[in-house]
Each structure stands twice: as structure tokens, then as C-alpha cells.
Amino acid sequence: MFQSLSDRLAATFQQVRGHGRITEENITQSLRDVRIALLEADVALPVVTQFVAQVKQRALGQEVLRSISPDQAFIKVVQDELTAILGGQNAALNLSVQPPAVILLAGLQGSGKTTTTGKLARLLKNEHGKKVMVVSCDVHRPAAIDQLQTLAAQEEVAFHPSDVSQKAEAIAKDALAAAKKQFMDVLLVDTAGRLAIDEALMAEVQRIAGAVKPAETLFVVDAMTGQDAAATAKAFHDALAITGVVLTKVDGDARGGAALSVRQVTGQPVKFMGVGEKTDALQAFHPERIASRILGMGDVLTLVEEAQRKVDADKAQKLARKVSRGKRFSLEDFRDQLEQMQNMGGMTSMMDKLPGMGQIPDAVKSKVDDRDTIRMIAMINSMTPQERQFPDLMNKGSRKRRVANGSGTTIQDLNKLLKQYNQMQRMMKKFGKGGMKGLMKKLQGRMPPGGMPPGFPGR
């Protein structure tokens, strides 16, 4: 997400750094470039106009012109204003109401409402410890009811049955009564969508909202629709008084216009963003982190949170003990590390959150491909348990041919895997000499204030 905008802004800031001092003339030129970058990212024109005016007002004052490092001060102004446009700070769900707290999800057809309902149910259950019930009020698309029932079973949350023969508002009322009777903390109500905004859609959603009086009304919108997302959100807000927005398919949106437009146009915050198809691919929306990512400064906090949430702590501790005792780092261990990385979204997702990635040439970044990781896992899975534990056995050509054929790869791919494994094994041996705690102490000096997060080996 935001890749094209990040690239344009990086080029603009590079020009600013080339000046010995910041003047009104070169700030004006830089802001012209910023304006074009935002418009190309499909940000709504009123939002672009307001943003540029705010940055110019601050940048032409003493704050930048008399700064010891004016180029850095200018970038800081842009970062602050981006954060403000995105909402300032994360807006949490309002669950401090008499249970069950009703969360209504609305939006157009195909925006991802049903999938988002499943994702939100998982997040509330696993990360907030809530008892969750879901219900589908989509009486126009029978598959939506079946889809939500499947998701509910998968995430082990309560599902209230519904049928296309019922009225949508009657389903919502019945679900609320059932949620109260079963002492649920949260009731998630999935609603029907249309291909476009129409009176029938709005009237039905309004009746559902009137029946259950939701604590939160979330508008779910496809991020790839750009500034159209903001216009649609405003129409829903005028009819429903939405309390927040969920941006879906963010991982497929390279521009980011929706994220930068929705807050300003509706006055309501983006609360979550969907970053993949799996039910764990829903993240809280943190404006300051997103602004940092747009400016190529990375998003280490989100990366650390993902590691704490998705990395298997038991496996990590087991490997740490194994390496510290000088035991062999096996191909099975290597596969575990690759799988942990995939669980965190793969190398491309991790690179997006690391500081300084914006300065890496596109030619280098384009060589990073998560398909290589998937191929490596497949090759290791095609080996016997003995071969994984004793990789020297893989020196035989017959074994290599068998593994390559079994994984749909080539012997060259396998040789590349073994080379990478050997490099990792040598590195693990070095770590083992001083133990994992020694390694963490070395890393500690390179970490920002506060050091390694809790839960990492050595803490």
C-alpha cells in the first residue's frame, strides 16, 4: 500500500535535501510536487488542497526556515500533517456499553463485509477476550449466510441462524435477543450490499440499525476504489451516521487515496484495515504508523506486534535453547523459520515495515519474491525426516532429483536452498558461542529506546 505515493514523496524530499537552505521558492516547488503525488495517488481534491495549505502555512514559518536542519523539519511537518489527515491516533471500538455491544457492518456489494465480520469476530475473541456472536441479515444473497456460518465455525464464535424468507430487521432483533440470553459481549451484524447506493439499500440498513441501536456502525469499503470510497462513505454516513471505516483489500492498493480521503470527507476515523484474505489479516489503523510508512520510515511497532501475535513463542524458545547448547541447526528448523516469516505476511510485507526501505532501489526490491520462500518450504517438505535432520545426505544426486521432482522444482533451486541453509547454519553457530542472550545484547545496542520487546529471547 502507498508504494507509488511513497516513491514520489521520496523523490521530492531528495530534492529538498539538495538545497543548502530552505526558501519560500523551493518549498513552493516541493509542495507542487507533493500535490501532484497526492492527486496521482487518487486522493480527493478537497483533501489535497487542505493538506497542501496546512503544510505551506507551517513550512513557511519559523518552524522550518530557521531550523538547524530545515530539510528534516520540512519532512516532519509533512509527516505531522499526514498523521492529522489520517485521523491523528488510533480510534478504538466503543465496547463500553451494556452488553452485548452491537457492531453493524454496512457497505456496497463486494466490499468484503462478510469476510470482515469473520475477521473482526476473530480479533475480538482472540485479542480482547470477548464472547462474540455473528449474524447475517443479507436476505438477498443466500451464499452470504452460508459463508458467515462457515467463518463462525472456523473461528469458534456463536452463529445466529437466519433465512432469506425473513425480514432483515426481524433477523437482527432475534439475534440481539439471543445474544442477550447467551450473555454475549459483542454481536456483529452483517448486512446486505448493492452494486451501487440506492434508496432500498439505505432504507433496509436504517431499519436494521433502528432495530438493534448499534454502539458502532462500521462502513466497509474496498481501498482500491480510491477517492470513490470517500464519496460512498459520505453517502452512508449521511444516511446512517457511521462511527468508523474499515478499509479492505489494502494489500492490493498501491495508491492509498482512500485511506487519505475517508477521514477528511466523512469526519469519521478509519478503525481497521484488511491486509489479506486470511481471518487474521485485520489490523487496527494507526495514523502515525501509516504516515511513517508513507514517508519510507517504516513501521517497526506493527512489525513487533505481528511478531508477538503470530510467531510461535514455544518454537522460538526451543530453537534458542538448542542453538545456545551448540546443537545442530537442521533443515527442519530452517523450514520453521521460513514458515514463521510467511505467517507475518512474507518478506515483502516485512520489508514494507522496515525503516530505510524507501532508499533501496526498485531493481533490488523487485528481486524479493515470497514465491521463493514457498518453493523452499516445498523442497524441505519433500525430504525425508532423516534428510532434514542430516542435510549432508542431500549431497547425493539421486536424492536431489527425487526432492526436486517431488516439490516441482529444479536441482538448481535445491542447490540454492542448501547454500542458504549453510549460511544460516554458520550464523547460528556464531550465535551459539555466546548464547542467544549474548546475541540479544548485541542487538539491544542497535534497537530504539526501550530495546527488544517483551517476549523475545533474552528479555
Secondary structure, DSSP 8 states (H G I E B T S, - for coil): --HHHHHHHHHHHHHHHTSSS--HHHHHHHHHHHHHHHHHTT--HHHHHHHHHHHHHHHTSHHHHT-SSHHHHHHHHHHHHHHHHHTSS-------SSSSEEEEEE--TTS-HHHHHHHHHHHHHHHH---EEEEE---S-HHHHHHHHHHHHHHT-EEE---TTS-HHHHHHHHHHHHHHTT-SEEEEE----SS--HHHHHHHHHHHHHH--SEEEEEEEGGGTHHHHHHHHHHHHHH---EEEEE-GGG-SS-HHHHHHHHHHS--EEEEE-SSSTT-EEE--HHHHHHHHTT---HHHHHHHHHHHS-HHHHHHHHHHHHTT----HHHHHHHHHHHHHTTHHHHHHHHSTTGGGS-HHHHTT--HHHHHHHHHHHHTS-HHHHH-GGGGGSHHHHHHHHHHHT--HHHHHHHHHHHHHHHHHHHHHHHHHHHHHHHHHHTTS-TT-S-TTSTT-
